[in-house]
């Protein structure tokens, strides 16, 4: 009888807790407004990349290498043979320039190649920051996405989350591996340079550093003045919620290594799903539902134990040989 009462009590307790959690969650959900799309801070910095002006000199790569104290490359940065192969940023190269066949814009028919730089885009709503479970990646006041290796646990969720496939991992460092990427030369705040190293080194001003809002105005003015030179798009204005790096191009951006991405920031979708799961009590419902299912299954297997097995045992003892002797 005790087993029966205990099981019933546990089931009632589980159902009560589930109902309480669900009611509380629903109440909280009714009072909590959905997450709004916040406007970018006016203090966010950025870089405007005009791919029609890039000449593939790789000066930006060299400057990045020196500013970040990265390992020296086997070949000189003046060697342009590396441009023949498509490259991605790595743990030893935070920025790379790629070469694409075809003129950079309709008004440059005599230029046979287009060059485009790739690096961390410093998203306005960064997926890597949202995915990091320990807060090793954060967004600073000027918009740069920076990394703290002292608290990183090496889960590499940031690599999976990044829509631009940028963060790299030091697999060759077994003891103290780090996630590596462009951090927007955050040391510029310490007086070591007004611009990120790549923008400061660009000889053609294909890279212009400044406040993102002002760069966006500059980019749209160029589109208005030279519709014969550019496609009518500022890449990074709204892709995945917007990025600190903005691109102008004279040909479809997919042809120069830029990805066709939606305007919705991935964290808005993933965080909404996560909050919804906990808000409406799905986790406690599933947990207590599992307990109830286990109890029902045990009841089906052992009906005697569940329906007063103790009384059957008592009746057997009354007709035992010992009882007859008494």
Secondary structure, DSSP 8 states (H G I E B T S, - for coil): -HHHHHHHHHHHHHHHHHHHHHHHHHHHHHHS---------TT-EEEEEETTT-----HHHHHHHHHTT----SS-TT--GGGGS----BTTBS-EEEEEES-SSTT-TT--EEEEEE----BTT-HHHHH-SS--EEE-TTS-EEE-TTT-----HHHHH-TT---EE-TT-SSS--EE-----GGGGGTT-SS-HHHHH-TT--EEEEEHHHHHHHHHHHHHHTTTTS-S--BTSSGGG-BSEEEE-SS-GGGGT-----SS-HHHHHHHHHHHHHHTTHHHHHHHHHHHHHHHHHHHH-HHHHTTHHHHHHHHHHTSHHHHH-
